[in-house]
Amino acid sequence: MSLAPLLKPRSIAVIGASDNPKRIGGVPVELLIRAGYDKLFPVNPKSPTVQGLTAYPDIESVPESIDLALVAIGADDVLPVLERCHAKGVKAAMVFAAGYAETNEAEGQAKQAELAAFAQRTGMRIAGPNCMGNANFGDRVFTTFGSQFQPEHPAGSTALLTQSGNMCATVYRTARRAGVAFSHVINTGNEADVDFADYLDFLADDDATQTALCYIEELRDGAAFLRAAAKFRAAGKLLTVFKVGASEKGAEAARSHTAALAGDNAAYDAAFAAAGVARVGELSGLADLAYLHGFVDKIGGNACAILSVSGAAGAILSDALALAGGDVPTLPDDVQAGLRAQIPAYGMVSNPVDLTGNLVNSNDFLLDAIKLALQPDAIDVLLLYLPGNFLIQAMSQIERGAAATGKLIVAIDTFAMGDREALAAKGIAYFQDFDRAARAIAAYGAWKAIVAAPPAPAASRTRWPAFPAGEDALSETAAKEALARFGVPVVHDALVHSRVEARGAADAIGYPLVAKLVSPDVAHKTEHGLIRLGLKDAAAVTEAFDTMMAKARSMPGVRIEGVTLEPMLAGGIEILAGVTRDPVFGWMLTVGLGGVWTELMKDVCHRLLPVDAAGADAMLRSLKGFGLLDGYRGAPKADVAAAAKAIAALGEAVLAGGDTLREVEINPLLVMPEGRGAVAVDALVLLNTENAIEEAA
């Protein structure tokens, strides 16, 4: 059902309306009266009037049909009133009351479950409970008890969507100070019925909204969120998110605050990146990105040139950009030569550029420097540090520089003497803080790069082999054979069942060899001594076969399919590549260097599927230990391209398997020297027995 009755209602009843404009039931009445809303019906059985309007004793007495009921009564009375609203034909309701699942107590959770069941049964859309309400500035509809949302505030093109009432007010005030005007302000509350993704979907289709600022604690429906985010991306709208819970304690606090499904922070990062969502690390970043979106056509990325009247400030900005993920490229030699013509030898010109005191000696020195710094194609944005009077005295040159370029100039004035509105009118952005400017430019530029990326690859048409009935895992041999169908290069092995077969196979393959027990019941063979490495002759092979078979037979419930023999490869670098199902967003690919890098250093990268070879290559290059693959200290470079292709094939395989799979891992994927490929040495495929079918599509 449409959210229009909730967010764009044509008639409103306030149940529990108060004559006191400072009470929860009085604030929305007062706001709506001031906004000139004419289809407003207070419901209060104890008073014939409320704030000068005719009041009605109950919802049945209201003389017109109602789109939205604001329910400002105690939690115990909410459900009976909602039943009467449904009988009246009310389309939507907003429940302000607390005391539901946010209490983390059985009674509150039961009340919320009843509310959700009512919405499901009746089709009435329910906002909340435990919400502070909404404000629609374009249509001048204020269904909130938050007094900071005033009808006199101008309407804009930015929406604010939060899961916390207090943070809704906080971000709103911060953004207003930054000059951001709003189309909608929405606080979701406990989301018993209408959830975060439902609101986001509405905003994606809303012509009045071009930017959405989101405060998220946890998402209940990751797939629906991604669908709504895709709409934002397709429409060229900015979706920016502050997600609490990046730290262990933050996640713990968020779970205690809302009744929501917890999702791993790495999965959120991966999901936001895949969906073209700009994630910020501080609340002020939401306002800053909304502000920068006003210059959307001038920002192509986050590679910055820095012109500074202070060498120290240039260094500070360079550090801040680097820490935020931005880039400060070295300027080309010809640009440096042009700058050097007017900058003394002690002033840096490579980037950042130290303008030195020479700034005041030449009338057009700054204008020339601006044009030179913005000349290279590799530069997206110019950060210009001129505090106080330096900025004021240089305005003519800065304005002429802005008029001569299609790129953004960002003026940074730590003395706070500039006029933000006047600068914006000339196409110049303005910040009063080094770090906020650097973080905002880095995040916004990264978002522009994400939304410009090509679409995800098409799903593979290859099919999985038939799965064994009743099994929850494939043997290693079966797992590798299945992955090989999708183009994953695997080590080919020989499955043997006796000492005689082992000796014959070993002689045929050649030494040294690796021997492994084959069983769907043992996922981690090393822990049980069921892998033997470096077998150099037939005697070592038969001894290993006998030992492993004896060990396996002593383990209860372990089915034995035999032992595999495969060549022992040398000279490669081990990588882990695995796919698990995140409870919020679905299939997530994890890539990391093997051994201590993955287990101890946590040097891993995550992305939601699908991931193509270019994406897998980018994942590998993002690892802290990528230098090991890139020829560290003179070692041969590894075949990164082959590894990326194998990782992409793994992702294709998982998507093709769908719900029949639970987890798939290659560990290790051995990356050989450049030109010699990569090969899966071991593979783990866990099956989802609840969705098992004879053959996956």
N, C-alpha and C positions, 0 to 999 in steps of 0.2 A: 504494500500500500504506500502511496506517495507520502512524503514528509511535508507536503505543502500545508496541510491543516495544522501542523506543529510549528513550522517555521515561517509560514506566510498566512496565518489564519485570517479569515474574513469576519469572524465573530468570536468573542472570548467571554467565558464565564469564570469569575474568580470565586471559588468555593472556599469559605473561610475569610472572605473579604473583611478588612478592618478599616474603621474610620481614622485610625492612627497611621499616618503615612510613613512611620518609622518601623512598623511591625511587618513581619514577613507577609501577612495577608494584605497589608496596606501599601507597601512600596510599589508593587506593580500597578495597582489602581492609580496611584498618584502619577507614576511615570506615563501611563497610557493616556490619562487625562491631559497632561501637559503636551503629549505628542499629538493630541487632536484625534485620538482613536475613537470612533463613534459607535461601534458595535460592542460595547462593554457592558457586562451584566454582573454586578456584584451579587453574591449569594451569602446572606447572613440572616438566620432566623430570628435574631434578637434585635434587629434595627431596621426601620423602614427605609432608611437612606444610608449610604456610605460615601463619604467625601462629596456630598452634594448630588449623588446619583441615586436613582430609585434602586432599592435593594429587594431581593426576592428571597422568600423563606427557604426555598429548596430548588434544585435544578429543574424539577418538573414544572415549576411556576414560571420559568423564564419563557417569554412569549415567542422567541425565535429559535431557529435551529442554530446549533453551536458547533463550530469547528474545533475549538480548543478549550478545555477546562483546566484552569490552574488550581491545583488542589493544595491548599495551605492549611491542612489540618493534621492531627496526630496520626502516627502510623497505624494504630489500632482501628481507626475509623476509615482508612483509605479505601480498602477493598469494597465494603458495602456501598460507599459513595460512587465508586467506579461502576459497580453493577447498575446503579440507578442512572448514571451518565450514559451507559451503553443502551439502556432501555429508552432513553431520551433521544438516542441517535447521535450523541457526541462522537466526533471522529477521532480525537486525540486528547491526551491528558498529560499534564506535567505534574509530577509528584515531588514536592519540596521536602517532605518529611524524611528524617533520618531514622536509624534504628533497624536497618535491614542487614544485608550481608556484610557491610563494612564493619560491623561489630565483631565478625569472626566467631559469633556464637550461634548455637543451633537454632534458637528462637528467631533471630534476625534472618538467618539464611532460609528458614522455612517461610517466613513472610515474603521474602523476595521470590522464592520459588512459586508461591501462590500468585504473586503479581505477574510473573512471567507466564504462568499457565493461563491466567485470565487474558492476557494480551494475545496469546496463541489461539485461545478458544474464540474470542470475540472479533479479532482483527483490529481492535482499537490500538493505535500506536501510543506507547507509554514512554515518556521521557523521565529519566531518573530511575528509582527514587534517589534521595540524598543529593539533589542538584540545586544549583542556585538560579537556573533558568537561562534564558537567551535574550539577545537583543538583535533586531533586524533594523539597521539604521536606514537602509534604502526605503523600506516600506513603513518606517517609524512604528515598529511593533516592539514593545519592551515587556517581555514576559519573564521578568526576573525580580528578585528581591535585592539584587546588587545595586546599591545606590550610586556606584561610580560610573555606571553606564547611563549617560544623560542624553535626553532628546536633543539638546542643543549642540551636541558634538556632531561634526560633519560626517556625512557618509563617504565611504571610500571603496576601494576594490580589494581590501585585505580581509580575510576571515580569520577569526581566532577560535580554535577548537581545543578544549582541554578536558582532562579527566579529573581535575582538581579545581574546586571553586576558588580557593585562595590564590592558586597560581593563575587562574583566569583573570582575576583582578590585578594581580601583580604584573603579568605580561602586558595586559591592556594599558596600564599606566606607563610602563616602560616604553611601549611602542608609541603611545601618544606623544611622549616627550621627544621621540625621534621623528615626529612629524607624520606618523602613519595614521591613516584614517580607515575605518572599518565598514565592511558590508554586513557581516554577521559576527556576533560573539555567542559561542555555544559552550555550555558546560554539560558534559554528558552524565555526571553522577555515576550511579552504580550500573547503569546499562542493563537493567532487567529485560528490556525489550529492544528499544532502539540503541544500537551500539555505535562505537566510534566510526567504524567503516560505513555504516548507513549514512551518518552525517557527512562523511567525507565524499561519498558518492553524490549526495545532493549538491555539495559545494562544487564538485567537478563539473556539474551540468548547469550551475548557476551563472548566468551571464554577468551578474554584478560582481562576481568574485574572480580575481586573477591570481591571487596569492593566498595560501593558507598557512597559518602559523599553528603548530600543534604541540601540545604538552601531553606526552604519553607516559603512563605508568606500565600498563601491560595491555596487549591487544588480545581480544577474544577470538577474532576471526581473521587470521593472517591472510588467507586467500582472498577474502572480500576486500581487505585493505589494499592488497596488491592490485586488484582489479580497479579500485577507485584511483590509486596512484597512477596506474597506466592511463586513465582518462586525463588526469592532470598533465601528464607528460605529452600525450597526443595533442592536447590543446595548447601546449606551450605555457602552461601555468606553473608557477613555482609552488612546490610543496616542501616546507621546511619543518623539521621536527627536533624538539628537545625530548630525549628519552631518558627518564630517570632510571637508575638501576645499573649504571655502568660499573659500579663497584659492588663488591659482595654485600656491604652494609646498606648501600643504596637500594639494591634489589630486595633485601630483607625488609627495609622500611616501606618500600612500595607495595610489597605483598601484604603487609599489615594494614595498609591504607585502603586498598581496594580488594574486592573479591574477584580476582581475575586469574586467568591461566598464565603461569610464569613462563617466559620464553628466555632462552639464553641470549646474553648481550651480543655475542658474536653473530648469532643468527639475525638479530635485528640489524646489525651493521651490514651484513650480507644482503638482507632483504631491502634495506633502504638504498644500497648501492645499485642493486639490480633494477629497482623500480624508478630510479631517477629522483630519489628523495634527498634533499640536502639536510644532513644531520649536523646540529650545532652542539657544542659542548657546554654552553652556558645560556641562561635564559635571555640575556641581552642580545645574544646572537640571533634570536628569532626576529626581533625588531630590526636589527641591522640588515639582515638578508631581505626583509620586506622593503626596507628603504632602498637597498641596492637594486631591487627588481624594477624600480622606477627608471633605471639606466640600462635595462636589459639589452638593448641593441648596441650598447657601447662596450660590453664586456664579453670577450671571446674565450677567456680562460683566466688562469691565475699566475701567469708569468709576468713579473713586475719589474719595471725600472724604478729606481728610487733617486730622486733629487732632494738633497737636504742642505739646509743652511748650517747644519751641525754634523760633523763627522761621527760623533757619538750617536746621534739620533739615527743616522743611516745604518750604523751597525745594529742598533736596537731593532729597527724595522726589519733588517735582513734576518736576524735571529728569530723574530716573531713570525715572519712568513715561513721560514724553514720549519719551525716547530708546528705550525698550523697546516703544513702540507703544501704551501705555496712554493713558488720558484723565483729565484733572482738570477737570471741568466747573465753571463758576462757579455757586455756589449761588444759588437764587432769592432775591429781595429779602426775602420774609417770613422765610425761614430766617436770612438775614444779620441781620435786625432782631432776631430772637430771640436770636441769639448775641451781638449787640452789647449787649444788656441786661445781660450779665454780663462782657463783655470790654472793657477800656479802649480808648479811641480809637486808641492807638498799636498795638493788636493787629489783625492782618489777619483778616477774617471771610469773605472772598469764596470762599476755597478756593485754597491751604491755609489752615487756621484756626490762628492762633497763640493758644494757650490762656493764655499769659502766666503771671505769678506768681499771678494770681487763682485758679488751680487749687486752691490750698491754703486759700482763704478761705471757701469754701462747701461744705457737706457733699455736696450733690447737683449741684454745678455740672457735673462731668464727665458724669454720667448725663444731664442735660438736654442738654448739647452733643452727646452721642452720638445721642440720639433726634432732635434737630433735623437733624444732618448726614445721617442715614440716611433722613429723611422723604421727600426727592424721589424720584420714580420713576426719574429719570435716574441716580441713584447706585446702583452695584452692590455696592461693597465700601467698608468704612471702614478706613483705615490709621491706627493710633493709636500715635504715638511717645511713649512714656513709659519712659525708661531707669531701671533699677535700682530704688531705693526709691520713685520716683514710681509705678512699676507696682505694686509690692507694696502700697503704701498705698491705691491706687485699685482694688484687685481687686474689692471688693464692688460698686462702681458699674459696673465693666466687665461683671461677671457678670450684673447686673440688666439692663444694656443689651443684652447678647447674648440673654438670655431673652425680651426684648421685641421682637425683630426676627427676620425670616427671612433677613436678609442677613448676610454674614460680617464679623466684626471681626477685624482682623489686628493683634496687638500687636507692636511693634518695640522691642526692648530691647538696645541696643548695649552695655550693661553685663553682659549675660548672667546676670542674676540671677533670671529667671523660671523657672517649672516648666512645660515644654512639655506633659507628659502631663496635668497638672492642668488646664491651660488647655484642651487638646483635649477633655477630659471635659465642659467647659462650652460646647463649640462655638466656641471661640476659637482662631484660628491664632496661631503665635508664630514670629518670626524675630529673629535677632540682628544682621542686616546690612541696611542701607538698600537696596543694589543688588540683593541676592538677593531680597528681598521684592518690590521693584518689578518686576524681570524675571519672577518667577514669577507674580505676579498678572496682569501684562500678557499673558503667554503663555497662561495658563490661561483667562483671560477671553476671549481671542481664539478659543481652541479651542471654548469653549462657544458662541460666536456662529457659528462654522463649522458645528458639528454641528446647530445649530438652523435652518440655512438650508434652503430648499426643495430638493427633488430636481432633478437635472439635467433639462433639457428633452428631449422625445422626438425621435427622429431624424426628419429630413425625408423625405417620400415622393416628393419631386421627383427626377427622374432627369437625369443628364448626357446631353448629345447624344452621338452616335456619335463615337468618337475616330478620327482618321486612322491607318490601319495603318502601323506602322513609325516613327511620329513620336515624338520625345521631348519635344515642346513644342507648345502651341497658339500660333497667331498672336495678337497683341493683340486683333484684332477678334473672333476666335473665342473667346478667353478672356473678353472682356467679355460677349459674347452668352450664353455658358454661365452665367456668374455671375448675369446678369440673370434667368435662370430661377428662381433661389433668392431673388429679392427684393433683390439688390444693385443699387442705382441706378447707372447707368452713363451716361457721356457718349455720346450717339448720334452716329455719324460716317458719313461717306460714303467708300466705297472707290472709288478711281479708278485707271485704268490708262494714261491718256494725258494730254497737256497740255490737249487739248480738254475731256476729261471733268473735269479739275481746275478749269478756268476756269468751266465750267457749274455744277459742284457748289458752288464757292466763292461764286458770285453768289447761288445759291439759299439757302445757309446764312446768309450775311452775315459781315461782318468785325468785328473781327479774328479770325484763324483760327490753328489749330495744324496743322501737317503732320507726319505720321510715316510712316516706312517700315513696311510690314507684311511680316514674315518670321518663321517659327518658329525661325529660326537665329540671330537677334540678340535677346538678352534685354535688354541694356542699350544702348539706342539712343543716348542722350546722348553716351556715350563715343566713338561713331563719327560724330557729327555727323548722325545720322539723324532728328533732331527739329528742327523750326524753329518758333519762337514769334512771335506778334505780327504775322502777315502781314496787311497792311492793305488790299491791293488785288489785282486779278487778276494784274498783272505780278509782284508778289512771290510769289504762289502758283505761277505757272508756273516762275519762276526756282528756287524751292525744290524743286519737283517734279523738274526737270532735274538739279539738283545732287545730290539724294539718290539718284536712280536711277543716276546715273553712279558715285557712291561705292559703292553696293551692288553694282553689276556688277563693280567692281574687287576685291571681297572674295571670295576663293575659297570655294566651297561654300555660298554664301548664296543661298537660293531667294527669289525676289521675288514677292509676291502683289499688290503694288500700293502705293499711298500712301493713307492716310486723312486726311481733312480734318474737323476738328471745331471747334466754337466755342471761343474762348479765354475761359475764365471768369475773373472777377476778384472780389476782395473776400472770398475764403474763406481758411481756414487749412488747411495741408496736414498730413495724418496718414498714417503708414505702418501698414498692417495686413497681416500675413503669417502663414502657417501652414507650419511645417516638421515633419518627423518626427524626434522625439528617439529615439536608439537604445535607450533603456531604457524610456520611458513612452509613446511614440507621439506623436500629433498635439499640437503645442503652438502656441498662438496668441501672437503678439507684436504689441503695439500701442505706437506711439510717435509723438511729434510729428515732423513732417518736417524735412528739412534738417539744420542743425547740431545740433539737439536729439537726433536719433537717432544721427547719425554721430559727433559729437564728444563730446557730453555723456552719451551712453549712457542717455538718459532714456526707458526702455522698461519695459513691464510684460508679464509672461508668465503664461499660464494654460493648463492642459490643456483640450482640448475634451471635452465640449461646453461652450459658453458662451452664455448667453442674453443678451437686451438689457440686463437689469439687471446682469449680470456684466460686460458690455462697458462699461457706464456707469461701474461701479466701477473698472475698469481705467483708463479715461481720467482719472478724478478722482484716481487715485493718482500720476499723472505730476507731476514737479516743475514742468513748464511748463504745467500745466492752466490757470493764470491767463490764458494767451493765448486759451484757448477761453471763458473765463469773463468776458470784458470787461475785460481788463487796461488800467488807466489810461484808462478811459472809452470804450474801443473797444466796438463792438457785441458782444454775447454771441453765440457760435457755436451752431449747432443741434446740441447734444450728443446729444439724444435721437435725432435722425436718424442721427448718426454711429454711435451704439451699436447701433441697429437694423441698419445696414448691416454692421457688424462681426459681429454675431450671424449674419446671413445668410451671410457668408463662411464662418463656422465650419460652418454647416449644409451648405454646398456641399461642403466638404472631407470631412466625415463621409460624405456620400452618395457621393462619389467613391471613398473607401476606398483600397485598395491600388493602384488604377490611377493614383493621383496621387503625385507626389514632392514638390512644393512649390507653393504658391499664394500670390500676393502682390498686394495693391492698393497702388500707390505712384505718385502720391498718391491718397488719398481726400480730396477737397476738401470741407471743412465750411463751409457758407455761413452767413451771419448767421441768427439764430434765426427759425424759421418758414419758411426757404427751403431746408431739406434739406441733404443731403450727396450727393456723386456721385463714383463711381470714374472718375478721369481715365485711368488706365493700369492694366493688369492683366497678371500673369505666371502662366501655368499650365504647370508642368513635369510630364511624364508619366513613370510608371514602366514602362519598356518590358518589364520582366520579367513584369509582371502585366497587360499591355495586353489589353483585350478590346474587342470592337466597340462595346459600349455599357455604361456603368457602371450598376450597380444602386443 
